[in-house]
């Protein structure tokens, strides 16, 4: 599968060479099963399970730490930002699309966390549909004294077929291409922030739907699968497109993690992904 090869095609736009990541092979055998066939009873069961048995709360202190959260004005990103604030983070960078959304999120975070000094919250504007904007965010992050944790959360679940300025369907653009690019660009600063007592973390918000995503033989054989699946002529549904974007993201994850290793092969950045499960989020307003 030519996923990373196609990512490399973006060099002319981004100026960032990711050819060295190598090739990506499909993690699942070829089949045409669609994510739209998910059992409704199973989904209901998982929703009830997550409601009755939520994850254990954490009391870890983030004092002295700098945290970047993308898509921090709504949904999962906002809740993560509130949690970091409650746990005493020293510097919290909110990466959002508009200043208005950032200021509103800042006020809510201060209110919910009970903190009165607003100077620890910093608002940075960025747009996942723009490569220059993604690069600008990474550049601003590189100028921070340190970057201890980056939560690459901003994502989209498109309800109709639309293309990005680069010709890719928006789910593919945001959830795969721009997410991979931003992650790679943040790695150097994260590595430089490692200390003898703390290893920085890059957390990428993904989705468990990638586990049940199936690609046709034609899609898997394509040298440019992202372009093929982005085509208006390709069979399209919101569930398929979203899950495909997360599958491609997970295919790239091991190669992102490789960039976080030191010369001795040991991780200088903990690269991880998470599936938040079934949540009420602001996917259409990030």
C-alpha positions, 0 to 999 in steps of 0.5 A, a space after each residue: 500500500 502506497 500510503 507513505 509514498 503518497 505522503 511523500 508526494 506532499 513534499 512539494 507543498 510542505 517542504 518536509 521530507 518523509 520519504 525515509 519513513 519507508 513503505 506501509 503494508 496493509 494491516 488487514 487482509 483484503 475484504 470489502 466489508 464496510 464499517 456501516 455494518 457495525 452491529 447497533 446492539 454492540 454499539 449500545 453495549 459499548 456506550 452503556 459500558 463506558 458510562 457505567 465503568 469510566 476510566 479511573 481518574 488520575 491525580 498526576 501533577 503536571 506542575 512544571 510541564 508544558 502541554 499543547 492540545 490541538 482542537 482544544 476549544 471543543 469536545 475531547 480536546 477541551 476536556 483534556 485541556 480542562 483536566 491538565 489545568 486542574 492537575 496544575 499544568 504550568 503552560 497550556 497551549 490551546 491550538 484552535 482555528 479562531 481567536 474567539 473560540 480560543 478565548 471562549 475555551 480559555 474562560 471555560 477552562 479557568 472557570 472549570 479548573 478553579 484557577 485564577 491566573 490566566 497567564 498559563 493559557 496561551 492561544 495559537 491559531 491554526 487550521 488542519 486544512 492548511 499545510 502552512 498553518 500546520 507548519 506554523 504551529 510546529 514552528 511556534 511550538 519549537 520556540 517554547 522553552 520546552 514541550 513535554 506533552 502534545 495531544 494531537 486531537 483535532 479531527 473531523 467527521 465529514 457528513 458530505 464529500 468535500 475536498 481540501 485545497 490539496 485535492 483530498 477528501 477532508 477526512 483524509 486531509 485532516 485525520 491522516 495527512 495533516 495529523 501525520 505531518 504535525 506529529 512528525 514536525 513536533 517530534 524534534 522539539 519533544 525529543 529536545 525536551 527530554 530530561 533524565 527524569 521525564 520522557 515527553 509524550 506525543 498522544 494522537 487521538 485515533 479511533 478503534 473503528 480502524 480495527 474493523 475497517 476493510 479496504 477493497 483489493 483495488 484500494 490496497 493495490 493502488 499506488 495512491 490510495 489516499 487520492 483514490 479514496 478521496 475521489 468523488 467517484 469512489 464509493 463514499 459514506 461518512 463511516 467509511 471515510 472516517 474509518 479509512 482516515 484512521 486506518 491510514 493514520 494507524 498505518 503511519 503510527 509505527 513510523 512516527 514512533 520510529 522518529 521518536 527514538 534516539 540513536 540507541 533505539 530507545 524512545 526519547 518520545 513516547 508516541 501513543 494513540 488512543 481511542 476515546 470510545 463513544 463520546 459526545 464531541 464537537 466534531 463538526 465545530 473544531 
